[in-house]
């Protein structure tokens, strides 16, 4: 077993080498990249991503990222392509081949088949003057000085840079397509991300009681309302039914500290004015952010100037939106 100091040294060296490679590429990105972006953006078909070995894994990830931001894409493994998967390529599709050397046997077998089908061939390749570069309509070269592998063999730096270039491509296409957070939510309905982008205040607060008192109501009624509705607060309304304030557990504690006898007090005497409000159409994650910023645990829900109820921080946490 090697020493802890050497473990840390090797880990840091790997990160530095790979990080520097990305910086180097960003400083020398050429005009072929905008041409690639324009070709994909103008296409009426899908973008087929393919590669061999570790480059195939990167191609699959880039394809998945593109799909998630609204650019239709399909991953096709280069080896499987010559055993039937070529059928996935439509007449209007573009094919982007990712390879470090651009000279592998599978690539040399695949390229002529795609060319016969009439689909444009695009490439991301590291080695200069490769077979793939010479056969492609547009090639984005991503040269690297060395792999992070001590033996300069295992794909490390090369795949990191490929992945980064794929992310750069995706972000430019996202911008061109004016892909919004609402579009993102539409394509990501599941899991924590889906909840953060889809669940609204109205999905949560309607399960709760609707605590309310009038400003002239005695404190005893306020205490009973807060206790029975179990939300730690109650809205205070004026005679017209409009919100004039809020009484929280904290307001009750401060009242008890300030007054020896509070039997003659009313809700209007102890309420906090200008309570924080939120629309039922707002995302639940926005409500959570407001609560965190203001150091509060509930918000009054108001729609069309009408008091609708209360959303509590526990409603949001139960959904796992953190």
C-alpha positions in Angstrom: 0.0 0.0 0.0 1.4 3.4 -0.9 1.5 6.3 1.5 -1.4 8.7 2.0 0.8 11.6 0.7 1.5 9.7 -2.5 -2.2 8.9 -3.0 -3.1 12.5 -2.6 -0.2 13.6 -4.9 -1.3 11.2 -7.7 -4.9 12.3 -7.4 -4.1 16.0 -7.6 -1.7 15.4 -10.5 -4.5 13.6 -12.4 -6.9 16.5 -11.8 -4.4 19.1 -12.7 -3.4 17.3 -16.0 -7.0 16.9 -17.0 -8.1 20.4 -15.9 -5.2 22.0 -17.8 -6.1 20.0 -20.9 -9.6 21.5 -20.9 -8.2 25.0 -20.4 -5.8 24.4 -23.3 -8.6 23.3 -25.6 -10.7 26.3 -24.6 -7.9 28.7 -25.5 -7.4 27.1 -28.9 -10.9 26.2 -30.0 -11.1 26.7 -33.8 -13.7 27.9 -36.4 -14.6 24.2 -37.0 -16.6 24.2 -33.8 -19.0 27.0 -34.9 -19.4 25.2 -38.2 -20.3 22.0 -36.3 -22.8 23.8 -34.2 -24.4 25.5 -37.2 -24.6 22.1 -39.1 -26.4 20.4 -36.1 -28.7 23.4 -35.5 -29.8 23.6 -39.1 -30.5 19.8 -39.4 -34.0 18.6 -39.8 -33.0 15.1 -38.4 -31.4 13.7 -35.4 -27.8 13.7 -34.3 -26.4 10.1 -34.2 -23.5 9.8 -31.8 -21.1 6.9 -32.2 -17.6 5.7 -31.1 -15.6 2.7 -30.0 -14.2 1.8 -26.5 -14.1 4.6 -24.0 -15.1 7.1 -26.7 -18.3 5.2 -27.1 -19.2 5.8 -23.4 -18.5 9.5 -23.9 -20.6 9.5 -27.1 -23.5 7.9 -25.2 -23.3 10.5 -22.4 -23.2 13.4 -24.9 -26.2 12.0 -26.7 -28.1 11.7 -23.4 -27.2 15.3 -22.5 -28.4 16.6 -25.9 -31.7 14.8 -25.5 -32.2 16.4 -22.1 -31.9 19.9 -23.6 -34.1 19.3 -26.6 -31.7 18.3 -29.4 -32.9 14.9 -30.6 -30.0 12.4 -30.5 -29.4 8.7 -30.6 -26.4 6.7 -29.5 -25.2 4.0 -31.8 -22.2 1.9 -30.9 -19.7 1.6 -33.8 -19.3 -2.1 -33.4 -23.0 -2.8 -33.2 -23.6 -0.5 -36.2 -22.0 -3.0 -38.6 -24.1 -5.8 -37.2 -27.5 -4.3 -37.9 -27.7 -1.1 -35.9 -27.1 1.1 -39.0 -30.8 0.9 -39.4 -31.2 3.5 -36.6 -29.8 6.2 -39.0 -32.6 8.1 -40.8 -32.2 9.8 -44.1 -32.1 13.3 -42.5 -29.8 12.4 -39.7 -26.2 13.6 -39.1 -23.6 11.2 -37.7 -21.0 12.5 -35.2 -18.1 10.1 -34.6 -16.0 10.5 -31.5 -12.5 9.0 -31.5 -9.1 9.7 -30.0 -7.0 8.3 -32.9 -9.5 8.3 -35.7 -7.8 5.3 -37.1 -9.4 2.2 -35.4 -10.5 -0.7 -37.5 -14.2 -0.2 -36.5 -14.1 3.4 -37.6 -12.5 2.5 -41.0 -15.2 -0.1 -41.5 -18.1 2.2 -40.4 -17.3 5.4 -42.3 -17.7 4.1 -45.8 -21.0 2.5 -44.9 -22.3 5.8 -43.6 -21.0 7.6 -46.6 -22.8 5.1 -48.9 -26.1 5.9 -47.0 -25.6 9.6 -47.8 -25.5 10.9 -44.3 -23.1 13.7 -43.4 -20.2 12.6 -41.2 -18.9 14.8 -38.4 -16.0 14.1 -36.1 -14.4 14.9 -32.8 -10.8 13.5 -32.9 -7.5 14.1 -31.1 -4.8 12.8 -33.5 -3.9 15.0 -36.4 -4.3 13.8 -40.0 -6.3 10.7 -39.1 -8.5 8.6 -41.4 -11.6 9.9 -39.6 -10.5 13.6 -40.0 -9.8 13.1 -43.7 -13.2 11.5 -44.3 -15.4 13.9 -42.3 -17.3 17.0 -43.6 -16.5 18.8 -40.3 -13.9 17.8 -37.8 -13.4 19.4 -34.4 -9.8 18.5 -33.3 -9.2 18.1 -29.6 -5.5 17.4 -29.3 -4.0 16.4 -26.0 -0.5 16.4 -24.8 -0.7 13.3 -22.7 -3.1 11.1 -20.8 -3.2 11.4 -17.0 -2.3 7.8 -16.8 1.3 7.4 -15.6 1.9 5.1 -18.5 0.2 7.5 -20.9 -2.1 4.7 -22.0 -5.4 4.5 -20.2 -8.0 7.0 -21.7 -8.2 9.7 -19.1 -7.4 13.1 -20.3 -8.7 12.3 -23.8 -12.1 11.2 -22.6 -12.3 14.1 -20.1 -11.7 16.6 -23.0 -14.2 14.8 -25.2 -16.8 15.0 -22.5 -16.1 18.7 -21.9 -16.4 19.5 -25.7 -19.7 17.6 -25.7 -21.0 19.8 -22.8 -19.8 22.9 -24.7 -21.7 21.7 -27.8 -24.8 21.1 -25.7 -24.8 24.5 -24.0 -24.4 26.4 -27.3 -27.3 24.4 -28.8 -29.4 25.1 -25.6 -28.8 28.8 -26.1 -29.6 28.7 -29.8 -32.8 26.7 -29.2 -33.8 29.2 -26.4 -34.3 26.2 -24.2 -35.9 27.4 -21.0 -36.3 26.1 -17.5 -39.9 25.2 -18.4 -38.7 23.2 -21.3 -36.2 21.5 -19.0 -39.0 20.6 -16.6 -41.1 19.2 -19.3 -38.3 16.7 -20.2 -37.3 15.9 -16.6 -40.6 15.0 -14.8 -39.1 12.3 -12.6 -36.8 12.3 -9.5 -35.6 15.2 -7.4 -34.9 17.3 -10.4 -38.5 16.8 -11.7 -39.9 17.7 -8.3 -37.9 20.9 -8.1 -39.0 22.0 -11.6 -42.6 20.8 -11.6 -44.2 20.8 -8.1 -45.9 24.1 -7.3 -47.2 25.7 -4.2 -50.7 24.7 -5.1 -49.7 21.1 -5.2 -48.8 21.3 -1.5 -50.7 23.9 0.4 -54.2 22.6 -0.5 -53.6 19.6 1.8 -53.4 21.9 4.8 -56.1 23.5 6.9 -56.8 27.2 6.3 -56.0 29.0 9.6 -57.6 32.5 10.0 -58.8 34.9 12.6 -60.0 38.5 12.5 -57.9 41.4 13.9 -60.6 41.9 16.6 -60.6 38.3 17.8 -59.2 37.7 21.3 -55.8 36.1 21.8 -57.5 32.9 23.2 -59.1 32.3 19.8 -55.8 32.9 18.1 -54.1 30.3 20.3 -56.8 27.8 19.6 -56.7 28.4 15.8 -52.9 28.0 15.6 -52.9 24.9 17.8 -55.8 23.2 16.0 -54.6 23.8 12.5 -51.0 22.7 13.3 -49.2 25.1 10.9 -47.5 27.3 13.5 -49.3 30.4 12.3 -52.6 31.9 11.4 -53.5 34.7 8.9 -55.2 37.8 10.4 -58.0 39.2 8.2 -59.8 42.5 8.1 -63.6 42.7 8.0 -63.4 42.5 4.2 -61.5 39.2 4.4 -58.2 40.7 3.2 -54.9 39.8 4.9 -53.8 42.4 7.4 -51.2 40.4 9.3 -50.0 37.1 10.6 -49.6 35.6 14.1 -47.0 32.9 14.5 -45.8 30.8 17.4 -43.0 33.3 17.7 -45.5 36.2 18.1 -47.2 34.3 20.9 -43.9 33.7 22.7 -43.0 37.3 22.4 -46.5 38.3 23.7 -46.1 36.1 26.8 -42.6 37.6 27.5 -44.0 41.2 27.2 -47.4 41.0 28.9 -48.3 39.7 32.4 -52.0 39.5 31.5 -52.9 39.1 27.8 -56.5 38.2 28.2 -57.7 41.6 26.9 -55.4 41.5 23.8 -56.6 40.9 20.3 -55.0 39.4 17.2 -54.4 42.9 15.9 -52.4 43.8 19.0 -49.8 41.0 18.6 -49.8 40.3 14.8 -46.9 40.9 12.5 -47.9 43.2 9.6 -46.9 42.8 5.9 -46.6 39.0 6.1 -44.6 37.2 3.4 -46.9 35.8 0.7 -46.6 33.6 -2.3 -48.7 32.8 -5.4 -50.1 29.2 -5.7 -48.5 29.1 -9.2 -45.0 29.6 -7.9 -42.7 26.6 -7.7 -42.4 25.0 -4.3 -38.6 25.3 -4.5 -39.1 29.1 -4.7 -41.2 29.0 -1.6 -38.4 27.1 0.2 -35.9 29.6 -0.9 -38.0 32.5 0.4 -38.4 30.7 3.8 -34.7 30.1 4.0 -33.8 33.7 3.1 -36.3 35.2 5.6 -35.7 32.6 8.3 -39.4 31.7 8.5 -41.2 28.4 8.3 -44.5 29.3 6.5 -45.9 31.5 3.8 -49.4 32.8 3.3 -50.7 31.7 -0.1 -52.6 34.4 -2.0 -54.1 34.3 -5.4 -56.1 37.1 -7.1 -55.8 39.1 -3.9 -57.6 36.3 -2.0 -56.2 34.5 1.0 -56.1 30.7 0.1 -54.1 29.1 2.8 -50.6 28.3 4.2 -47.7 26.4 2.9 -45.3 25.1 5.6 -41.6 24.2 5.2 -42.5 20.7 6.3 -44.8 20.3 3.2 -41.8 20.9 1.0 -39.4 18.8 2.9 -41.8 15.9 2.8 -41.6 16.0 -0.9 -37.8 15.7 -0.8 -37.3 19.2 -2.4 -34.0 20.3 -0.7 
